[in-house]
Amino acid sequence: MSIDGLSESRQRELWRRLETVNDPELDEPVTEMGFIERAEIAQDGGVEVDFRLPTYWCSPNFAFLMLEDIRVALEALSWSPRFHIALHDHMFAEEVNQGIAAGKSFSEIFDTLTSEGEIDLEAVRAKFRLKAFKRRQEAVILSLRANGFSEDAIAAMALADFDALRGGQADTVKVRLRYREALVARRHGLRPDDKVIVDWEGKPVDANRLAAYLGELRSVRINMEFNGALCRGLKQTRYKEMEMIDGEPTLVDFIVGRVPAPTTLSHTTDH
């Protein structure tokens, strides 16, 4: 492989790894949320990542989780590069970046920034895993319904049957894969004959309970979607980013001043 080909291959791998990092509250990739400001590979193979959150006061716990997951993603790169992650425009950016430069772990850095003492990372993660599990589960149930499965069939579906599903739009396949990932992470040692539609505690959801259960999942999804829309709006407003619809700025963009003034052109007319 040529040097240019190797560089392109590594750049693609870098972004694939970063795409696995989710905003813990929203269960959406930080790449899609626009939190990765820059991800570049130097000539020596080293990696530089600039990370930016939508507001100056974003919870340090959220920042910690995402920064830690970015570190894990970079450590998984096939060429094992040295890497540097920098947090920007956050109330604790200076402390975080100084701590990183001093070789401290994110746990050590954030333990000094909270009045509550040591952060229980797993407890924080567990809260967001529950929400992500429910959001992904609702999506897969609705997808199965849309593809003609009855409530009885959905409730009775075993892992082997779920894995045997083939075809569908790319979004449909993605929904199934994301739910399977959350299910396996929650239920280690899952067997082929185990049910796939279970609650957080692992209890199968019966067909006669499915409609009410979907109502519970819907409330979680609406809350997460609202937070996601708010997060994107705050980021767009803070950094003067325009949202284009059919090639034109929205009314909100004009209200908050994200639309630049038109350039004045001088015209000459021949008489």
Helices and strands as residue ranges (DSSP letters): H 3-18, E 22-23, E 28-29, H 30-33, E 36-41, E 47-52, H 60-75, E 83-88, H 93-101, H 106-111, H 121-146, H 151-156, H 159-163, H 170-186, G 207-209, H 210-238, E 244-245, E 248-249, H 251-255
